[in-house]
Amino acid sequence: MQRSQWISVFTGVVAVILGFGYLILVQLLDWRGGEMLPAPVDLSFLF
């Protein structure tokens, strides 16, 4: 294989590893429990 093909394979493997890492991180944060609530909106500083 040529150098450019090795680089593309390497970057693809890195992308897959980062994707799996992100999914694992999200699952761990979700597993902690607690209700997912949006941030409170306080518009008092505008008036």
PDB file of N, CA, C and O in Angstrom:
ATOM      1  N   MET A   1       0.835  -1.192   0.000  1.00  0.00           N
ATOM      2  CA  MET A   1       0.000   0.000   0.000  1.00  0.00           C
ATOM      3  C   MET A   1       0.874   1.247   0.000  1.00  0.00           C
ATOM      4  O   MET A   1       1.985   1.256   0.530  1.00  0.00           O
ATOM      5  N   GLN A   2       0.347   2.277  -0.599  1.00  0.00           N
ATOM      6  CA  GLN A   2       1.082   3.528  -0.659  1.00  0.00           C
ATOM      7  C   GLN A   2       0.892   4.306   0.640  1.00  0.00           C
ATOM      8  O   GLN A   2       0.029   3.988   1.459  1.00  0.00           O
ATOM      9  N   ARG A   3       1.712   5.320   0.801  1.00  0.00           N
ATOM     10  CA  ARG A   3       1.660   6.105   2.040  1.00  0.00           C
ATOM     11  C   ARG A   3       0.299   6.757   2.245  1.00  0.00           C
ATOM     12  O   ARG A   3      -0.205   6.768   3.368  1.00  0.00           O
ATOM     13  N   SER A   4      -0.307   7.297   1.199  1.00  0.00           N
ATOM     14  CA  SER A   4      -1.597   7.967   1.341  1.00  0.00           C
ATOM     15  C   SER A   4      -2.692   6.995   1.775  1.00  0.00           C
ATOM     16  O   SER A   4      -3.608   7.374   2.504  1.00  0.00           O
ATOM     17  N   GLN A   5      -2.599   5.760   1.333  1.00  0.00           N
ATOM     18  CA  GLN A   5      -3.580   4.763   1.758  1.00  0.00           C
ATOM     19  C   GLN A   5      -3.397   4.429   3.233  1.00  0.00           C
ATOM     20  O   GLN A   5      -4.383   4.247   3.948  1.00  0.00           O
ATOM     21  N   TRP A   6      -2.159   4.345   3.698  1.00  0.00           N
ATOM     22  CA  TRP A   6      -1.913   4.084   5.117  1.00  0.00           C
ATOM     23  C   TRP A   6      -2.425   5.227   5.978  1.00  0.00           C
ATOM     24  O   TRP A   6      -2.977   4.999   7.055  1.00  0.00           O
ATOM     25  N   ILE A   7      -2.246   6.442   5.511  1.00  0.00           N
ATOM     26  CA  ILE A   7      -2.721   7.601   6.263  1.00  0.00           C
ATOM     27  C   ILE A   7      -4.241   7.586   6.344  1.00  0.00           C
ATOM     28  O   ILE A   7      -4.806   7.872   7.399  1.00  0.00           O
ATOM     29  N   SER A   8      -4.904   7.257   5.249  1.00  0.00           N
ATOM     30  CA  SER A   8      -6.365   7.220   5.271  1.00  0.00           C
ATOM     31  C   SER A   8      -6.885   6.096   6.167  1.00  0.00           C
ATOM     32  O   SER A   8      -7.892   6.271   6.853  1.00  0.00           O
ATOM     33  N   VAL A   9      -6.220   4.961   6.167  1.00  0.00           N
ATOM     34  CA  VAL A   9      -6.621   3.862   7.053  1.00  0.00           C
ATOM     35  C   VAL A   9      -6.416   4.272   8.512  1.00  0.00           C
ATOM     36  O   VAL A   9      -7.274   4.022   9.359  1.00  0.00           O
ATOM     37  N   PHE A  10      -5.280   4.899   8.799  1.00  0.00           N
ATOM     38  CA  PHE A  10      -4.988   5.338  10.164  1.00  0.00           C
ATOM     39  C   PHE A  10      -6.014   6.356  10.655  1.00  0.00           C
ATOM     40  O   PHE A  10      -6.507   6.247  11.778  1.00  0.00           O
ATOM     41  N   THR A  11      -6.338   7.347   9.820  1.00  0.00           N
ATOM     42  CA  THR A  11      -7.315   8.351  10.236  1.00  0.00           C
ATOM     43  C   THR A  11      -8.705   7.733  10.393  1.00  0.00           C
ATOM     44  O   THR A  11      -9.471   8.161  11.256  1.00  0.00           O
ATOM     45  N   GLY A  12      -9.038   6.750   9.587  1.00  0.00           N
ATOM     46  CA  GLY A  12     -10.312   6.060   9.748  1.00  0.00           C
ATOM     47  C   GLY A  12     -10.380   5.299  11.059  1.00  0.00           C
ATOM     48  O   GLY A  12     -11.405   5.318  11.740  1.00  0.00           O
ATOM     49  N   VAL A  13      -9.295   4.629  11.413  1.00  0.00           N
ATOM     50  CA  VAL A  13      -9.256   3.890  12.688  1.00  0.00           C
ATOM     51  C   VAL A  13      -9.362   4.861  13.858  1.00  0.00           C
ATOM     52  O   VAL A  13     -10.070   4.586  14.826  1.00  0.00           O
ATOM     53  N   VAL A  14      -8.671   5.986  13.778  1.00  0.00           N
ATOM     54  CA  VAL A  14      -8.747   6.988  14.845  1.00  0.00           C
ATOM     55  C   VAL A  14     -10.176   7.521  14.963  1.00  0.00           C
ATOM     56  O   VAL A  14     -10.670   7.711  16.074  1.00  0.00           O
ATOM     57  N   ALA A  15     -10.834   7.760  13.852  1.00  0.00           N
ATOM     58  CA  ALA A  15     -12.208   8.261  13.880  1.00  0.00           C
ATOM     59  C   ALA A  15     -13.145   7.243  14.522  1.00  0.00           C
ATOM     60  O   ALA A  15     -14.021   7.620  15.301  1.00  0.00           O
ATOM     61  N   VAL A  16     -12.977   5.980  14.214  1.00  0.00           N
ATOM     62  CA  VAL A  16     -13.827   4.942  14.806  1.00  0.00           C
ATOM     63  C   VAL A  16     -13.577   4.846  16.305  1.00  0.00           C
ATOM     64  O   VAL A  16     -14.523   4.710  17.081  1.00  0.00           O
ATOM     65  N   ILE A  17     -12.317   4.915  16.719  1.00  0.00           N
ATOM     66  CA  ILE A  17     -11.995   4.862  18.155  1.00  0.00           C
ATOM     67  C   ILE A  17     -12.599   6.056  18.882  1.00  0.00           C
ATOM     68  O   ILE A  17     -13.164   5.897  19.964  1.00  0.00           O
ATOM     69  N   LEU A  18     -12.488   7.241  18.308  1.00  0.00           N
ATOM     70  CA  LEU A  18     -13.087   8.422  18.928  1.00  0.00           C
ATOM     71  C   LEU A  18     -14.606   8.301  18.996  1.00  0.00           C
ATOM     72  O   LEU A  18     -15.218   8.710  19.984  1.00  0.00           O
ATOM     73  N   GLY A  19     -15.213   7.747  17.961  1.00  0.00           N
ATOM     74  CA  GLY A  19     -16.660   7.561  17.968  1.00  0.00           C
ATOM     75  C   GLY A  19     -17.108   6.616  19.066  1.00  0.00           C
ATOM     76  O   GLY A  19     -18.067   6.904  19.782  1.00  0.00           O
ATOM     77  N   PHE A  20     -16.420   5.483  19.204  1.00  0.00           N
ATOM     78  CA  PHE A  20     -16.762   4.544  20.267  1.00  0.00           C
ATOM     79  C   PHE A  20     -16.509   5.155  21.639  1.00  0.00           C
ATOM     80  O   PHE A  20     -17.293   4.947  22.565  1.00  0.00           O
ATOM     81  N   GLY A  21     -15.427   5.902  21.774  1.00  0.00           N
ATOM     82  CA  GLY A  21     -15.140   6.560  23.046  1.00  0.00           C
ATOM     83  C   GLY A  21     -16.227   7.543  23.425  1.00  0.00           C
ATOM     84  O   GLY A  21     -16.619   7.625  24.589  1.00  0.00           O
ATOM     85  N   TYR A  22     -16.717   8.290  22.448  1.00  0.00           N
ATOM     86  CA  TYR A  22     -17.802   9.242  22.701  1.00  0.00           C
ATOM     87  C   TYR A  22     -19.069   8.506  23.127  1.00  0.00           C
ATOM     88  O   TYR A  22     -19.737   8.921  24.074  1.00  0.00           O
ATOM     89  N   LEU A  23     -19.403   7.416  22.434  1.00  0.00           N
ATOM     90  CA  LEU A  23     -20.596   6.662  22.800  1.00  0.00           C
ATOM     91  C   LEU A  23     -20.482   6.084  24.208  1.00  0.00           C
ATOM     92  O   LEU A  23     -21.456   6.091  24.960  1.00  0.00           O
ATOM     93  N   ILE A  24     -19.311   5.588  24.565  1.00  0.00           N
ATOM     94  CA  ILE A  24     -19.108   5.049  25.911  1.00  0.00           C
ATOM     95  C   ILE A  24     -19.235   6.157  26.950  1.00  0.00           C
ATOM     96  O   ILE A  24     -19.847   5.954  27.998  1.00  0.00           O
ATOM     97  N   LEU A  25     -18.664   7.328  26.671  1.00  0.00           N
ATOM     98  CA  LEU A  25     -18.772   8.447  27.595  1.00  0.00           C
ATOM     99  C   LEU A  25     -20.218   8.864  27.802  1.00  0.00           C
ATOM    100  O   LEU A  25     -20.635   9.108  28.934  1.00  0.00           O
ATOM    101  N   VAL A  26     -20.978   8.947  26.740  1.00  0.00           N
ATOM    102  CA  VAL A  26     -22.394   9.327  26.851  1.00  0.00           C
ATOM    103  C   VAL A  26     -23.158   8.283  27.651  1.00  0.00           C
ATOM    104  O   VAL A  26     -23.990   8.638  28.486  1.00  0.00           O
ATOM    105  N   GLN A  27     -22.894   7.007  27.414  1.00  0.00           N
ATOM    106  CA  GLN A  27     -23.579   5.954  28.161  1.00  0.00           C
ATOM    107  C   GLN A  27     -23.229   6.023  29.641  1.00  0.00           C
ATOM    108  O   GLN A  27     -24.106   5.838  30.485  1.00  0.00           O
ATOM    109  N   LEU A  28     -21.976   6.282  29.974  1.00  0.00           N
ATOM    110  CA  LEU A  28     -21.590   6.391  31.380  1.00  0.00           C
ATOM    111  C   LEU A  28     -22.262   7.583  32.053  1.00  0.00           C
ATOM    112  O   LEU A  28     -22.728   7.476  33.188  1.00  0.00           O
ATOM    113  N   LEU A  29     -22.314   8.702  31.367  1.00  0.00           N
ATOM    114  CA  LEU A  29     -22.974   9.872  31.944  1.00  0.00           C
ATOM    115  C   LEU A  29     -24.468   9.648  32.099  1.00  0.00           C
ATOM    116  O   LEU A  29     -25.064  10.115  33.070  1.00  0.00           O
ATOM    117  N   ASP A  30     -25.081   8.942  31.163  1.00  0.00           N
ATOM    118  CA  ASP A  30     -26.505   8.659  31.233  1.00  0.00           C
ATOM    119  C   ASP A  30     -26.794   7.617  32.310  1.00  0.00           C
ATOM    120  O   ASP A  30     -27.852   7.655  32.938  1.00  0.00           O
ATOM    121  N   TRP A  31     -25.869   6.692  32.527  1.00  0.00           N
ATOM    122  CA  TRP A  31     -26.052   5.620  33.496  1.00  0.00           C
ATOM    123  C   TRP A  31     -26.053   6.149  34.922  1.00  0.00           C
ATOM    124  O   TRP A  31     -26.616   5.519  35.817  1.00  0.00           O
ATOM    125  N   ARG A  32     -25.419   7.315  35.143  1.00  0.00           N
ATOM    126  CA  ARG A  32     -25.360   7.882  36.490  1.00  0.00           C
ATOM    127  C   ARG A  32     -26.751   8.159  37.038  1.00  0.00           C
ATOM    128  O   ARG A  32     -26.937   8.242  38.252  1.00  0.00           O
ATOM    129  N   GLY A  33     -27.707   8.298  36.168  1.00  0.00           N
ATOM    130  CA  GLY A  33     -29.073   8.530  36.615  1.00  0.00           C
ATOM    131  C   GLY A  33     -29.392  10.006  36.651  1.00  0.00           C
ATOM    132  O   GLY A  33     -28.655  10.848  36.138  1.00  0.00           O
ATOM    133  N   GLY A  34     -30.498  10.281  37.265  1.00  0.00           N
ATOM    134  CA  GLY A  34     -30.927  11.665  37.332  1.00  0.00           C
ATOM    135  C   GLY A  34     -31.714  12.046  36.097  1.00  0.00           C
ATOM    136  O   GLY A  34     -31.491  11.540  34.997  1.00  0.00           O
ATOM    137  N   GLU A  35     -32.623  12.937  36.316  1.00  0.00           N
ATOM    138  CA  GLU A  35     -33.460  13.382  35.211  1.00  0.00           C
ATOM    139  C   GLU A  35     -32.727  14.444  34.413  1.00  0.00           C
ATOM    140  O   GLU A  35     -32.127  15.359  34.978  1.00  0.00           O
ATOM    141  N   MET A  36     -32.781  14.316  33.103  1.00  0.00           N
ATOM    142  CA  MET A  36     -32.124  15.276  32.229  1.00  0.00           C
ATOM    143  C   MET A  36     -33.050  16.472  32.047  1.00  0.00           C
ATOM    144  O   MET A  36     -34.053  16.389  31.339  1.00  0.00           O
ATOM    145  N   LEU A  37     -32.708  17.584  32.692  1.00  0.00           N
ATOM    146  CA  LEU A  37     -33.507  18.793  32.610  1.00  0.00           C
ATOM    147  C   LEU A  37     -32.729  19.868  31.860  1.00  0.00           C
ATOM    148  O   LEU A  37     -31.507  19.950  31.976  1.00  0.00           O
ATOM    149  N   PRO A  38     -33.433  20.687  31.097  1.00  0.00           N
ATOM    150  CA  PRO A  38     -32.727  21.785  30.428  1.00  0.00           C
ATOM    151  C   PRO A  38     -32.278  22.831  31.447  1.00  0.00           C
ATOM    152  O   PRO A  38     -32.802  22.899  32.559  1.00  0.00           O
ATOM    153  N   ALA A  39     -31.330  23.620  31.061  1.00  0.00           N
ATOM    154  CA  ALA A  39     -30.847  24.678  31.940  1.00  0.00           C
ATOM    155  C   ALA A  39     -31.963  25.679  32.200  1.00  0.00           C
ATOM    156  O   ALA A  39     -32.759  25.956  31.303  1.00  0.00           O
ATOM    157  N   PRO A  40     -32.037  26.226  33.410  1.00  0.00           N
ATOM    158  CA  PRO A  40     -33.082  27.209  33.692  1.00  0.00           C
ATOM    159  C   PRO A  40     -32.861  28.479  32.872  1.00  0.00           C
ATOM    160  O   PRO A  40     -31.731  28.921  32.659  1.00  0.00           O
ATOM    161  N   VAL A  41     -33.958  29.039  32.427  1.00  0.00           N
ATOM    162  CA  VAL A  41     -33.895  30.258  31.626  1.00  0.00           C
ATOM    163  C   VAL A  41     -34.359  31.412  32.504  1.00  0.00           C
ATOM    164  O   VAL A  41     -35.516  31.460  32.922  1.00  0.00           O
ATOM    165  N   ASP A  42     -33.461  32.328  32.774  1.00  0.00           N
ATOM    166  CA  ASP A  42     -33.765  33.484  33.590  1.00  0.00           C
ATOM    167  C   ASP A  42     -33.521  34.732  32.738  1.00  0.00           C
ATOM    168  O   ASP A  42     -32.377  35.085  32.452  1.00  0.00           O
ATOM    169  N   LEU A  43     -34.591  35.382  32.342  1.00  0.00           N
ATOM    170  CA  LEU A  43     -34.464  36.543  31.468  1.00  0.00           C
ATOM    171  C   LEU A  43     -34.516  37.858  32.256  1.00  0.00           C
ATOM    172  O   LEU A  43     -34.657  38.930  31.669  1.00  0.00           O
ATOM    173  N   SER A  44     -34.402  37.773  33.581  1.00  0.00           N
ATOM    174  CA  SER A  44     -34.502  38.975  34.393  1.00  0.00           C
ATOM    175  C   SER A  44     -33.346  39.953  34.135  1.00  0.00           C
ATOM    176  O   SER A  44     -33.489  41.154  34.363  1.00  0.00           O
ATOM    177  N   PHE A  45     -32.219  39.448  33.666  1.00  0.00           N
ATOM    178  CA  PHE A  45     -31.081  40.337  33.435  1.00  0.00           C
ATOM    179  C   PHE A  45     -31.314  41.244  32.219  1.00  0.00           C
ATOM    180  O   PHE A  45     -30.572  42.207  32.022  1.00  0.00           O
ATOM    181  N   LEU A  46     -32.327  40.950  31.409  1.00  0.00           N
ATOM    182  CA  LEU A  46     -32.601  41.779  30.235  1.00  0.00           C
ATOM    183  C   LEU A  46     -33.412  43.009  30.577  1.00  0.00           C
ATOM    184  O   LEU A  46     -33.407  43.988  29.830  1.00  0.00           O
ATOM    185  N   PHE A  47     -34.112  42.967  31.703  1.00  0.00           N
ATOM    186  CA  PHE A  47     -35.034  44.077  32.034  1.00  0.00           C
ATOM    187  C   PHE A  47     -34.630  44.785  33.298  1.00  0.00           C
ATOM    188  O   PHE A  47     -35.295  45.735  33.712  1.00  0.00           O
TER     189      PHE A  47
END
